[in-house]
Amino acid sequence: MAYPKIDIDGAVVAITGGARGIGKATAELFATKGATVCIGDLDADAAAESAAVIGGTGYGLDVTSKESFAEFIGAVLARHGRIDILVNNAGIMPLGDFIAENDATSRATLDVNVWGPIQGMRLALPHMIDRGSGHIVNVASMAGKLVVPGMAVYNASKFAAVGLSAAVREEYRDTGVSVSAILPSAVRTRLSSGVPLGHGMPTVDPEDVARAIVDSVRNRSAEITVPGYLAGWDLVNAAVPERLMRLGRKLIGDRRALTSIDHSVRGAYERAIEAQARKADK
C-alpha cells in the first residue's frame, strides 16, 4: 500500500540506543536532514552528549523496562507533540558457547533485543495510528536470517525481531503506519569488538546502516539488508545443499565468534553485558 509521506525535514525522530554506534550515526544523519532528534540510551550522560552535538535531546532509557520506555516516549510527546519515526536500535550481542552462556545473559539478550522493540512499538503505535501516519524501524540483523556459531541466543533474538517486524507491519498495514526491519551484516561497532571481521564476511560501518534506516522513511520496505546484495539470502539458503553451505562457512571462518575472541579488546563491552545480565536476573 501507499503510506502517507513523511517529510524528514521537520520530523520528530526517537532513537533508542542512540548514544553510540548505529544509533548515534542514525541520529546524526537525521539531524543533517532537518529532523528533530530525541536520543534514548541506558547511558544517560552519553545520550545527552551525543544529542547536544546535533541539537537534539538526550534521555536515559532502559528498553527492558516498560516504565522507563513509557517515560521516554511520554517525554518526547510532551516536548514535541508527536513522534513521526521511532527507531528501535538498542541491542546487545553476547558471544560464546551456547551451553556455557549463563541464563541471566540469555535473558538479558531477549529482554533488550526482543522485548525492547515490543515495548517500543506498543507505546508508539497507538499515537501513530491515531494520527494516521508514522514509521517504525526495528534494527534487526542478518543474524535474524543466518545462524552463526557462538551467538545462538543472539540469533534467536534477531530471528524474533525479524518475525515481529513482519507480523506487526501486516497487522497494521491499513493504519498509515509502516514497520521496516533493517538487517545489517557485521557492523564495525563495539558489539563486534574483539572479533576479527572481514575474510569473506560482509562488513559495514554504522554510517552504512544509518543511510538504510533514513532511506526506509522514503521506501517503507519491509526488510532492508545492509549491504543490499544480501537481500537474496533466503533464496540462497533454500537452494544450496547443507554440505556446500558448510563448506562455504568453513572458508569464511564462521566459527570465529567461538574461537577467535580477543577478550582484552572486548572486555569493556563484556562487562557492560554482565551488568545488564545482573539486572535481568533480579
Backbone hydrogen bonds, N-H to C=O, Kabsch-Sander energy under -0.5 kcal/mol:
donor,donor_aa,acceptor,acceptor_aa,energy
3,Y,1,M,-0.7
7,D,5,K,-0.5
8,I,6,I,-0.7
10,G,8,I,-0.8
10,G,34,G,-1.6
11,A,8,I,-1.8
13,V,11,A,-0.6
13,V,36,T,-3.1
14,A,85,I,-2.7
15,I,38,C,-2.7
16,T,87,V,-2.5
17,G,40,G,-1.4
18,G,15,I,-0.6
18,G,40,G,-1.7
20,R,17,G,-0.5
23,G,17,G,-0.5
23,G,20,R,-0.8
24,K,20,R,-1.7
25,A,21,G,-2.4
26,T,22,I,-2.5
27,A,23,G,-2.4
28,E,24,K,-2.5
29,L,25,A,-2.0
30,F,26,T,-2.6
31,A,27,A,-2.3
32,T,28,E,-1.9
33,K,29,L,-0.9
33,K,30,F,-0.8
34,G,31,A,-1.8
35,A,30,F,-2.1
36,T,11,A,-3.3
37,V,35,A,-0.6
38,C,13,V,-3.0
39,I,57,T,-2.9
40,G,15,I,-3.0
41,D,59,Y,-2.0
44,A,42,L,-1.1
47,A,43,D,-2.2
48,A,44,A,-2.3
49,E,45,D,-2.3
50,S,46,A,-2.7
51,A,47,A,-2.3
52,A,48,A,-2.2
53,V,49,E,-1.4
54,I,50,S,-0.8
54,I,51,A,-0.7
55,G,51,A,-0.6
55,G,52,A,-0.7
56,G,51,A,-3.0
57,T,37,V,-1.8
59,Y,39,I,-2.5
61,L,41,D,-2.2
63,V,61,L,-0.6
65,S,62,D,-1.8
66,K,64,T,-0.6
69,F,65,S,-2.6
70,A,66,K,-2.6
71,E,67,E,-2.1
72,F,68,S,-2.1
73,I,69,F,-2.7
74,G,70,A,-2.7
75,A,71,E,-2.4
76,V,72,F,-2.2
77,L,73,I,-2.4
78,A,74,G,-2.5
79,R,75,A,-1.9
80,H,76,V,-2.8
81,G,77,L,-2.3
84,D,12,V,-1.9
85,I,12,V,-2.0
86,L,135,H,-2.2
87,V,14,A,-3.1
88,N,86,L,-0.7
88,N,137,V,-2.9
89,N,87,V,-1.4
96,G,150,G,-2.5
101,E,97,D,-1.4
106,S,102,N,-2.0
107,R,103,D,-2.8
108,A,104,A,-2.3
109,T,105,T,-2.1
110,L,106,S,-2.0
111,D,107,R,-2.6
112,V,108,A,-2.7
113,N,109,T,-2.5
114,V,110,L,-1.9
115,W,110,L,-2.1
116,G,111,D,-1.0
118,I,114,V,-2.1
119,Q,115,W,-2.9
120,G,116,G,-2.6
121,M,117,P,-2.6
122,R,118,I,-2.4
123,L,119,Q,-1.7
124,A,120,G,-2.3
125,L,121,M,-2.8
128,M,124,A,-2.2
129,I,125,L,-3.4
130,D,126,P,-2.2
131,R,127,H,-1.4
132,G,128,M,-1.1
133,S,128,M,-1.8
134,G,176,G,-1.1
135,H,84,D,-1.9
136,I,178,S,-2.6
137,V,86,L,-3.1
138,N,136,I,-0.5
138,N,180,S,-2.8
139,V,88,N,-2.5
139,V,137,V,-0.6
140,A,138,N,-1.1
140,A,182,I,-2.2
142,M,184,P,-3.0
144,G,141,S,-2.1
145,K,142,M,-2.0
146,L,142,M,-3.1
147,V,145,K,-0.5
151,M,148,V,-1.6
155,N,151,M,-3.2
156,A,152,A,-2.3
157,S,153,V,-2.4
158,K,154,Y,-2.2
159,F,155,N,-2.7
160,A,156,A,-2.1
161,A,157,S,-1.9
162,V,158,K,-2.2
163,G,159,F,-2.3
164,L,160,A,-3.1
165,S,161,A,-2.2
166,A,162,V,-2.0
167,A,163,G,-2.5
168,V,164,L,-2.6
169,R,165,S,-2.3
170,E,166,A,-2.0
171,E,167,A,-2.5
172,Y,168,V,-2.0
173,R,170,E,-1.2
175,T,172,Y,-1.6
177,V,172,Y,-0.6
178,S,134,G,-2.1
180,S,136,I,-2.7
181,A,222,A,-2.7
182,I,138,N,-2.3
183,L,224,I,-3.3
185,S,226,V,-2.4
186,A,202,P,-1.1
188,R,204,V,-2.2
189,T,187,V,-2.2
192,S,189,T,-1.2
193,S,190,R,-1.0
195,V,192,S,-1.6
201,M,198,G,-1.2
204,V,186,A,-2.8
208,D,205,D,-1.0
209,V,205,D,-1.4
210,A,206,P,-2.6
211,R,207,E,-2.0
212,A,208,D,-1.5
213,I,209,V,-2.3
214,V,210,A,-2.7
215,D,211,R,-2.4
216,S,212,A,-1.3
217,V,213,I,-0.5
217,V,214,V,-1.2
218,R,215,D,-1.2
219,N,215,D,-2.2
220,R,216,S,-2.3
224,I,181,A,-2.4
226,V,183,L,-2.2
230,L,227,P,-1.6
231,A,228,G,-2.0
232,G,229,Y,-1.0
233,W,230,L,-2.1
236,V,232,G,-2.0
237,N,233,W,-3.1
238,A,234,D,-1.8
239,A,235,L,-2.0
240,V,236,V,-2.5
245,M,241,P,-2.2
246,R,242,E,-2.7
247,L,243,R,-1.5
248,G,244,L,-2.4
249,R,245,M,-2.4
250,K,246,R,-2.3
251,L,247,L,-2.1
252,I,248,G,-1.6
253,G,249,R,-0.8
253,G,250,K,-0.6
254,D,249,R,-1.9
256,R,253,G,-1.3
258,L,255,R,-2.0
259,T,255,R,-2.0
260,S,256,R,-2.3
262,D,194,G,-3.1
263,H,261,I,-1.0
265,V,262,D,-1.0
266,R,262,D,-2.3
267,G,263,H,-1.2
270,E,266,R,-2.5
271,R,267,G,-2.3
272,A,268,A,-1.6
273,I,269,Y,-2.0
274,E,270,E,-2.3
275,A,271,R,-2.0
276,Q,272,A,-1.8
277,A,273,I,-2.6
278,R,274,E,-2.4
279,K,275,A,-1.5
280,A,276,Q,-2.0
281,D,277,A,-1.6
282,K,279,K,-1.1
